[in-house]
Amino acid sequence: MPSDLPSNEFPNEEARQAWAADIRKRGIEARQADGITWGKMADQVGGNAENKVGESTLAAALQGSYKGDADKVLRKVEIWLQSREARQAARARAPSGIDFQLTPTAQDITLMLEHAQFTPDMVLVSGAPGIGKTMTSRRYAKATSGVYMMTGQRGCAGAKSAIQDLAQAMGLSAYGARTRTSRDIIVRLQDSGGLLIWDEAQYYGLEGLDQIRHWHDQCGVGIAILGNDLIPKSLGRAVSDDQYAQLARRVGASLSRTEPKPGDIETILGAWGFTDPEVLGALRALAGKPGALGTLNKVIAMALRAAAAAGEELKLRHVERAWLQIDPTRRGGRP
């Protein structure tokens, strides 16, 4: 049994040896249970440069063959074990969550993706964050062959970024000569019947989006452009710009959502199975705030975790506390 005393203060040598034997046993069992190597465990036990523990040092200390100050190493293992147990307890309290829900908006997005791939066409899905664009697209990409999904990043605009992101997704060399990489992409995509999904596409800029349009024209591949409301504004400006006019004209279908549909919210709440009227009212209100369904699911997860830790059913106070923790400024107001 582990000692109740701090690990560096023992009443006698027998107690110290008992503590050391316990830490060695628990440490070896934890490594085996987690299925990690000695090197991986050493990284976790060390944590940072100041507390770094060598792989061979850790193994020897836990196996009882270390010739140096084994207790110093075992104290670090003891702290790691305590942290590991705390993480396990937190995971045990965490809600199991719900599977992907085909909300009305998710159905609309799925139809747009199917249209883009099988027509093929170039489609635009834009709107507020948290309505399900990314999650729906990931699910579609996972379930459908020939689909590649890329995500734009702030500060990475232009054709070069689009080429590198697609090449990496396709398993091609992403950092060779740009013209050669682009040719390799075209060969792979030609008559493939595939679909390229570009999430957070506002970060690619008009030059990057025009490169994406080029693949549609050259290969007959479907294109789905996902992003915020800056995308349609940029394409609107492109109509009068000779350099990018083709880009604006290629968009064959578009879908815009500034907020979730009532049916989206009810689908999510129904999947969670809540019945308390106060809880349901607060959660419905939250779904209309910035972040929409994404924020809603975060609040639900945190509120359920707090209720489970207290051994209680989910109540309004848990929801309000979770909302305050997720949004301390309450920019969206009281739920």
C-alpha positions as CSV (number, residue, x, y, z in Angstrom):
1,M,0.0,0.0,0.0
2,P,1.3,3.5,-0.7
3,S,2.4,5.6,2.3
4,D,0.2,8.4,3.5
5,L,3.3,10.4,4.3
6,P,5.2,12.4,1.8
7,S,7.4,10.1,-0.2
8,N,10.7,11.7,1.2
9,E,9.7,11.3,4.8
10,F,9.4,7.9,6.3
11,P,9.4,6.8,9.9
12,N,12.0,4.0,9.2
13,E,13.8,2.2,6.5
14,E,11.2,-0.5,6.3
15,A,8.6,2.0,5.4
16,R,10.8,3.6,2.8
17,Q,11.4,0.2,1.2
18,A,7.7,-0.6,1.2
19,W,7.0,2.7,-0.5
20,A,9.7,2.0,-3.1
21,A,8.4,-1.5,-3.8
22,D,4.9,-0.1,-4.2
23,I,5.9,2.6,-6.7
24,R,8.0,0.1,-8.7
25,K,5.1,-2.3,-8.9
26,R,2.5,0.3,-9.8
27,G,4.8,2.0,-12.3
28,I,5.5,-1.3,-14.2
29,E,1.8,-2.2,-14.2
30,A,0.8,1.3,-15.5
31,R,3.4,1.0,-18.3
32,Q,2.0,-2.4,-19.4
33,A,-1.6,-1.2,-19.1
34,D,-1.0,1.8,-21.2
35,G,1.0,-0.2,-23.8
36,I,3.8,2.4,-23.9
37,T,7.6,1.9,-24.4
38,W,10.1,2.8,-21.7
39,G,11.1,5.8,-23.8
40,K,7.5,7.1,-24.0
41,M,7.0,6.6,-20.3
42,A,10.3,8.4,-19.6
43,D,9.0,11.4,-21.6
44,Q,5.8,11.5,-19.6
45,V,7.5,11.0,-16.2
46,G,10.1,13.7,-17.0
47,G,7.6,16.2,-18.2
48,N,10.1,19.0,-18.9
49,A,13.8,19.6,-19.4
50,E,14.4,20.2,-15.6
51,N,12.9,16.9,-14.5
52,K,14.0,14.8,-17.5
53,V,14.5,11.1,-16.8
54,G,16.5,8.9,-19.1
55,E,14.9,5.8,-20.5
56,S,17.5,3.4,-19.2
57,T,17.5,5.2,-15.8
58,L,13.7,4.8,-15.5
59,A,13.8,1.2,-16.5
60,A,16.5,0.4,-14.0
61,A,14.9,2.3,-11.2
62,L,11.5,0.5,-11.6
63,Q,13.2,-2.9,-12.0
64,G,15.3,-2.4,-8.9
65,S,18.7,-2.4,-10.5
66,Y,19.5,1.4,-10.6
67,K,22.8,2.2,-8.8
68,G,22.2,5.9,-8.3
69,D,19.5,7.7,-6.3
70,A,16.6,5.5,-7.2
71,D,14.3,7.2,-4.7
72,K,14.7,10.5,-6.7
73,V,13.5,8.7,-9.8
74,L,10.7,6.9,-8.0
75,R,9.4,10.2,-6.6
76,K,8.9,11.4,-10.1
77,V,7.2,8.2,-11.0
78,E,4.9,8.7,-8.0
79,I,3.9,12.1,-9.2
80,W,3.3,10.7,-12.7
81,L,1.1,7.9,-11.2
82,Q,-1.0,10.5,-9.3
83,S,-1.5,12.6,-12.4
84,R,-2.4,9.5,-14.4
85,E,-5.0,8.4,-11.8
86,A,-6.4,11.9,-11.8
87,R,-6.8,11.8,-15.6
88,Q,-8.5,8.4,-15.4
89,A,-10.9,9.7,-12.8
90,A,-11.7,12.7,-15.0
91,R,-12.3,10.5,-18.0
92,A,-14.6,8.2,-15.9
93,R,-16.7,11.2,-15.0
94,A,-16.8,12.5,-18.6
95,P,-20.0,12.1,-20.6
96,S,-19.8,9.4,-23.2
97,G,-21.1,11.9,-25.8
98,I,-23.4,11.3,-28.7
99,D,-22.7,10.0,-32.2
100,F,-22.8,12.3,-35.2
101,Q,-26.4,13.5,-35.7
102,L,-27.8,14.1,-39.2
103,T,-29.5,17.4,-38.4
104,P,-31.6,19.2,-41.1
105,T,-28.5,21.4,-41.8
106,A,-26.2,18.4,-42.0
107,Q,-28.6,16.8,-44.5
108,D,-28.5,20.0,-46.6
109,I,-24.7,20.1,-46.5
110,T,-24.5,16.4,-47.4
111,L,-26.7,17.0,-50.5
112,M,-24.4,19.8,-51.6
113,L,-21.4,17.5,-51.2
114,E,-23.1,14.7,-53.2
115,H,-24.1,17.2,-55.9
116,A,-20.5,18.5,-56.1
117,Q,-19.0,15.0,-56.4
118,F,-21.4,13.3,-58.7
119,T,-22.4,16.1,-61.1
120,P,-19.4,17.1,-60.9
121,D,-19.7,20.7,-59.8
122,M,-18.2,23.4,-57.7
123,V,-20.3,24.3,-54.6
124,L,-20.0,26.8,-51.8
125,V,-21.2,26.2,-48.2
126,S,-20.8,29.3,-46.0
127,G,-22.0,30.7,-42.8
128,A,-21.5,31.0,-39.1
129,P,-19.2,28.6,-37.1
130,G,-20.8,25.8,-35.3
131,I,-23.6,24.9,-37.7
132,G,-22.0,21.5,-38.7
133,K,-20.0,22.3,-41.9
134,T,-16.8,20.6,-40.7
135,M,-18.3,17.7,-38.9
136,T,-20.6,16.8,-41.7
137,S,-17.9,17.1,-44.3
138,R,-15.5,14.9,-42.2
139,R,-18.2,12.2,-41.9
140,Y,-18.9,12.4,-45.7
141,A,-15.1,12.1,-46.5
142,K,-14.7,9.2,-44.2
143,A,-17.7,7.3,-45.7
144,T,-17.2,8.1,-49.3
145,S,-14.3,7.0,-51.6
146,G,-12.3,9.4,-53.6
147,V,-12.8,12.3,-51.2
148,Y,-10.0,14.5,-49.9
149,M,-10.5,17.1,-47.2
150,M,-8.1,20.0,-46.7
151,T,-8.2,22.8,-44.1
152,G,-6.9,26.3,-44.7
153,Q,-4.8,28.0,-42.1
154,R,-4.4,31.7,-41.2
155,G,-1.3,33.1,-42.9
156,C,-1.2,30.4,-45.5
157,A,-2.9,32.0,-48.5
158,G,-2.2,31.5,-52.2
159,A,-1.9,28.7,-54.8
160,K,1.3,27.3,-53.2
161,S,-0.6,26.5,-50.0
162,A,-3.5,24.9,-51.8
163,I,-1.1,22.7,-53.8
164,Q,0.9,21.7,-50.8
165,D,-2.2,20.9,-48.7
166,L,-3.8,18.7,-51.5
167,A,-0.5,17.0,-52.3
168,Q,-0.1,16.1,-48.6
169,A,-3.6,14.8,-48.3
170,M,-3.1,12.6,-51.4
171,G,0.2,11.2,-50.2
172,L,2.3,13.1,-52.8
173,S,5.4,15.1,-52.3
174,A,4.2,18.4,-51.0
175,Y,7.4,20.4,-51.1
176,G,9.0,19.7,-54.5
177,A,8.8,21.9,-57.5
178,R,5.3,23.4,-57.6
179,T,4.7,22.7,-61.3
180,R,5.7,19.1,-61.0
181,T,3.5,18.6,-57.9
182,S,0.6,20.2,-59.6
183,R,1.0,17.9,-62.6
184,D,1.2,14.9,-60.3
185,I,-2.1,16.0,-58.7
186,I,-3.8,16.4,-62.1
187,V,-2.7,12.9,-63.2
188,R,-4.1,11.5,-60.0
189,L,-7.4,13.4,-60.2
190,Q,-8.1,13.1,-63.9
191,D,-11.5,11.3,-64.4
192,S,-11.4,10.1,-60.8
193,G,-14.9,11.0,-59.9
194,G,-13.6,12.4,-56.7
195,L,-14.3,15.4,-54.5
196,L,-12.0,17.9,-53.0
197,I,-13.4,19.6,-49.8
198,W,-11.7,22.8,-48.8
199,D,-12.6,23.8,-45.2
200,E,-11.8,27.2,-43.8
201,A,-11.3,28.2,-47.4
202,Q,-11.4,31.9,-46.7
203,Y,-7.7,31.5,-45.7
204,Y,-6.6,30.5,-49.2
205,G,-7.5,33.9,-50.7
206,L,-8.7,34.4,-54.3
207,E,-5.4,33.1,-55.7
208,G,-5.7,29.9,-53.8
209,L,-9.4,29.5,-54.6
210,D,-8.6,30.1,-58.3
211,Q,-6.0,27.3,-58.2
212,I,-8.7,25.0,-56.7
213,R,-11.0,26.1,-59.6
214,H,-8.3,25.1,-62.0
215,W,-8.3,21.5,-60.8
216,H,-12.1,21.4,-61.3
217,D,-11.6,22.6,-64.9
218,Q,-8.7,20.4,-65.7
219,C,-9.7,17.2,-64.1
220,G,-13.5,17.3,-63.9
221,V,-13.3,16.7,-60.1
222,G,-15.9,18.0,-57.7
223,I,-15.1,20.9,-55.5
224,A,-16.7,21.9,-52.2
225,I,-15.6,25.3,-50.7
226,L,-16.5,25.7,-47.0
227,G,-15.9,28.8,-45.0
228,N,-17.3,31.9,-43.3
229,D,-19.3,34.7,-44.9
230,L,-16.1,36.2,-46.3
231,I,-16.1,33.6,-49.0
232,P,-19.3,34.8,-50.9
233,K,-18.1,38.4,-50.4
234,S,-14.8,37.6,-52.0
235,L,-16.4,35.8,-54.9
236,G,-18.8,38.7,-55.4
237,R,-15.8,41.0,-55.9
238,A,-14.2,38.4,-58.2
239,V,-17.0,38.8,-60.7
240,S,-15.7,42.2,-61.8
241,D,-12.1,41.2,-61.7
242,D,-10.9,39.8,-65.0
243,Q,-8.2,37.7,-63.3
244,Y,-10.7,35.8,-61.1
245,A,-14.0,36.1,-63.1
246,Q,-13.9,32.4,-64.0
247,L,-13.7,31.5,-60.3
248,A,-17.0,33.3,-59.5
249,R,-18.8,31.8,-62.5
250,R,-17.8,28.2,-61.7
251,V,-19.8,28.1,-58.5
252,G,-22.8,26.0,-59.5
253,A,-24.7,25.8,-56.2
254,S,-24.4,27.5,-52.8
255,L,-25.8,27.1,-49.3
256,S,-25.6,29.7,-46.6
257,R,-26.5,29.4,-42.9
258,T,-26.1,32.2,-40.4
259,E,-27.5,30.2,-37.6
260,P,-28.7,26.6,-36.8
261,K,-32.3,25.6,-37.8
262,P,-34.7,24.9,-34.9
263,G,-34.7,21.3,-36.1
264,D,-30.9,21.1,-35.7
265,I,-31.1,22.1,-32.0
266,E,-33.9,19.7,-31.3
267,T,-32.1,16.8,-33.0
268,I,-29.0,17.4,-30.8
269,L,-31.0,17.8,-27.6
270,G,-33.1,14.7,-28.5
271,A,-30.0,12.6,-28.9
272,W,-28.8,13.6,-25.5
273,G,-32.1,12.6,-24.0
274,F,-32.6,15.6,-21.6
275,T,-36.1,16.0,-20.1
276,D,-35.7,18.8,-17.5
277,P,-37.6,21.8,-18.9
278,E,-35.2,24.4,-17.3
279,V,-32.2,22.6,-18.7
280,L,-33.8,22.3,-22.2
281,G,-34.8,26.0,-22.2
282,A,-31.2,27.1,-21.3
283,L,-29.6,24.8,-23.9
284,R,-32.0,26.0,-26.6
285,A,-31.0,29.6,-25.8
286,L,-27.3,28.7,-25.8
287,A,-27.5,27.2,-29.3
288,G,-28.4,30.6,-30.6
289,K,-25.3,32.2,-29.3
290,P,-21.9,32.5,-31.0
291,G,-20.5,29.1,-31.8
292,A,-24.0,27.6,-32.2
293,L,-24.0,23.8,-32.0
294,G,-20.3,23.6,-31.3
295,T,-20.6,25.7,-28.2
296,L,-23.8,23.8,-27.2
297,N,-22.0,20.5,-27.2
298,K,-19.1,21.9,-25.2
299,V,-21.4,23.3,-22.5
300,I,-23.3,20.0,-22.3
301,A,-20.1,18.0,-21.9
302,M,-18.7,20.3,-19.2
303,A,-22.1,20.5,-17.4
304,L,-22.5,16.7,-17.4
305,R,-19.0,16.3,-16.1
306,A,-19.7,18.7,-13.2
307,A,-23.0,17.0,-12.4
308,A,-21.4,13.5,-12.4
309,A,-18.6,14.7,-10.1
310,A,-21.2,15.9,-7.6
311,G,-23.3,12.7,-8.0
312,E,-26.3,14.7,-9.3
313,E,-28.6,14.8,-12.2
314,L,-28.0,17.6,-14.7
315,K,-29.6,20.8,-13.5
316,L,-29.8,24.4,-14.7
317,R,-27.0,25.5,-12.3
318,H,-24.6,23.1,-14.0
319,V,-25.4,24.5,-17.4
320,E,-25.1,28.1,-16.2
321,R,-21.8,27.4,-14.5
322,A,-20.4,25.6,-17.6
323,W,-21.4,28.5,-19.8
324,L,-19.7,30.9,-17.5
325,Q,-16.5,28.8,-17.6
326,I,-16.5,28.4,-21.4
327,D,-17.4,32.1,-22.0
328,P,-16.2,34.1,-18.9
329,T,-17.2,37.4,-20.7
330,R,-20.7,36.2,-21.3
331,R,-20.5,37.9,-24.7
332,G,-23.7,36.0,-25.6
333,G,-25.5,36.8,-22.4
334,R,-27.2,34.6,-19.8
335,P,-28.5,31.3,-21.2
